[in-house]
Amino acid sequence: MKILKKIVSSSMFSPLLALFLILLFNLVIQPNFLSVEIRDGRLVGNLIAILNRSVPVMLLAIGMTLVIATGGTDLSVGSVLAVASAVSISLIRGGDVNPTADTAMPLIWVVLITMLVGIALGLWNGFLVAKIGMPPVVATLILMVAGRGLTQNITRERSLTTGHLPFGEIANGFTWGIPNQCWIALAVFLLFWYFSRRTAFGLFVESVGANRSAANHAGIRAAVIIVVVYALSGLCASIAGILSASNVRVIEPMNTGQNMELDAIVAVVLGGTSMRGGKFNLGGSCIGAIILMALTQTMYFYGVPVEFALSIKAVVIVIVVIVQSPVTHKFIRREASAQ
């Protein structure tokens, strides 16, 4: 019973249980659902597809986790993703009207400049929240709307495409049989995990989220921490934007990144991070993103109509949130102790 209580009390228990149940449902109906095989030196299968397609939301969720941990939220990540996609493709095309297989700028500079744009947009959000004192919802909603306008200005209100093959390989290529996107997501996760769990930064973030006033009195510069986490959220959104543009090699100003901020927030909540701020779980947020994609792929595979898919998705999310709530955990621990 002690082992059971320890497992149930783990922050990873609920998201992993939800993912397990979704995969088990598919496995019962389709016995080869979990099979993975090698074709032309590449790993292929439903699991690889789900993991690969969850990467953009996963990246957004990593940045969103830190923002929510400070007691805020970032509604602009979908628009920042779109801006980043537009910037990357525009830099590659240069002044070319038609897409070409060449790039007007070295690819490394395209990536770095795009990431700097994302950081700058995140710094703007952080400035409004930490220095001006705007509520996070209002501050990020401003960029959510303005970002769409900025994307339209960059693309001149039209879709842009590129035929630059190395740029497409960023998302569509494979390394050691695994999609490049997955390696990039893993690198970002490990980097954020290290700085949030192996340095004092993570403790500062949790302190600001738990009680900003007390954090200030303890000598923590809460305003600086808030600005930094919004900048990091912008960075994650810009990386997701680069991958999104690389994947399809096209930017549609009004559709790229649409509603992805909601998926990112849901992934964070599914991962066990409280919207009230304080303690956070980066690994849980990544699992939450995979849960969303696994659920979406399941419904698409079984031909669930779009009008019902969103409702089913909402019901499943509500169930998962109830399962991971402190009240449920307390009930399970009490029942386990009674045995």
Protein Blocks (a to p, Z undefined) as FASTA:
>chain_A
ZZmmmmmmpmklmmmmmmmmmmmmmmmmmmmlmpccdeehiacdjklmmmmmmmmmmmmm
mmmmmmmmnopacfklmmmmmmmmmmmmmmmnmmafbdcfbdfbdfklmmmmmmmmmmmm
mmmmmmmmmmnopafklmmmmmmmmmmmmmmmmnoopacddfbfklmmmmmmceehiafk
lmmmmmmmmmmmmmmmmcmklmmmmmmmmommlmmmnopafklmmmmmmmmmmmmmmmmm
mmmmmmnopacfklgopaklmmmmmmmmmnopafkgpjddfklmmmmmmmmmmmmmmmmm
nopafklmmmmmmmmmmmmmmmmpmklmmmmmmmmmmZZ
